[in-house]
Amino acid sequence: MAVEDSVAQDQLRAFIERIERMEEEKAAIAADIKEIYAEAKGNGFDTKILRKIVAIRKQDANERMEQEAILELYMAALGMVAAPPED
């Protein structure tokens, strides 16, 4: 049993250390991304819009089209835009 416990402890330690390394890398990448947004803002770009574009580009094209259609429908229902044309 002691050998199995030792192996399990070694595996656990290895998993934790890998996770910790990834968390450090993730923090470094997040800091790099923050710097890019700051640079874009310094050049006059709207960072809220940039973030939205990044999120949109991650979506599947069909999913994006569906969300845009629903958004347009809801906005029309609230009188925020002209109603979509009826076929």
C-alpha positions as CSV (number, residue, x, y, z in Angstrom):
1,M,0.0,0.0,0.0
2,A,2.8,2.4,0.7
3,V,4.1,2.2,-2.9
4,E,0.6,2.9,-4.2
5,D,0.2,5.9,-1.8
6,S,3.6,7.2,-3.0
7,V,2.6,6.9,-6.6
8,A,-0.7,8.6,-6.0
9,Q,1.0,11.4,-4.1
10,D,3.5,11.9,-6.9
11,Q,0.7,12.0,-9.5
12,L,-1.2,14.5,-7.4
13,R,1.9,16.7,-6.9
14,A,2.6,16.5,-10.7
15,F,-1.0,17.5,-11.5
16,I,-0.9,20.4,-9.1
17,E,2.4,21.7,-10.4
18,R,1.2,21.5,-14.0
19,I,-1.9,23.4,-13.0
20,E,0.1,26.0,-11.2
21,R,2.4,26.5,-14.3
22,M,-0.6,26.9,-16.5
23,E,-2.2,29.4,-14.1
24,E,1.1,31.4,-14.2
25,E,1.1,31.3,-18.0
26,K,-2.6,32.3,-18.1
27,A,-1.9,35.3,-15.9
28,A,1.0,36.4,-18.1
29,I,-1.1,36.1,-21.2
30,A,-3.9,38.0,-19.6
31,A,-1.5,40.8,-18.7
32,D,-0.3,40.8,-22.4
33,I,-3.8,41.1,-23.6
34,K,-4.5,43.9,-21.2
35,E,-1.5,45.8,-22.6
36,I,-2.8,45.3,-26.2
37,Y,-6.1,46.8,-25.3
38,A,-4.4,49.7,-23.6
39,E,-2.3,50.3,-26.7
40,A,-5.4,50.1,-28.9
41,K,-7.2,52.6,-26.6
42,G,-4.1,54.9,-26.8
43,N,-4.5,54.8,-30.6
44,G,-8.2,55.9,-30.3
45,F,-10.0,52.6,-30.6
46,D,-13.0,51.8,-28.4
47,T,-11.9,48.8,-26.3
48,K,-15.5,47.8,-25.5
49,I,-16.1,47.4,-29.2
50,L,-12.8,45.5,-29.7
51,R,-13.8,43.1,-26.9
52,K,-17.2,42.6,-28.5
53,I,-15.6,41.9,-31.9
54,V,-13.3,39.3,-30.4
55,A,-16.2,37.6,-28.7
56,I,-18.2,37.6,-32.0
57,R,-15.3,36.2,-34.0
58,K,-15.2,33.2,-31.6
59,Q,-18.8,32.3,-32.4
60,D,-19.9,29.9,-35.0
61,A,-21.3,31.9,-38.0
62,N,-24.8,30.3,-37.7
63,E,-24.9,31.0,-34.0
64,R,-23.9,34.6,-34.6
65,M,-26.5,35.1,-37.3
66,E,-29.2,33.6,-35.0
67,Q,-28.2,35.9,-32.1
68,E,-28.2,38.9,-34.4
69,A,-31.7,38.1,-35.7
70,I,-33.0,37.6,-32.2
71,L,-31.3,40.9,-31.1
72,E,-32.9,42.7,-34.0
73,L,-36.3,41.2,-33.2
74,Y,-36.1,42.2,-29.5
75,M,-34.9,45.7,-30.4
76,A,-37.8,46.2,-32.9
77,A,-40.3,44.9,-30.3
78,L,-39.0,47.6,-27.9
79,G,-39.2,50.3,-30.6
80,M,-35.4,50.7,-30.7
81,V,-35.2,50.1,-34.5
82,A,-37.6,49.8,-37.3
83,A,-39.5,46.6,-37.4
84,P,-38.1,43.9,-39.7
85,P,-39.8,43.7,-43.0
86,E,-42.5,41.1,-43.4
87,D,-42.3,38.7,-46.3
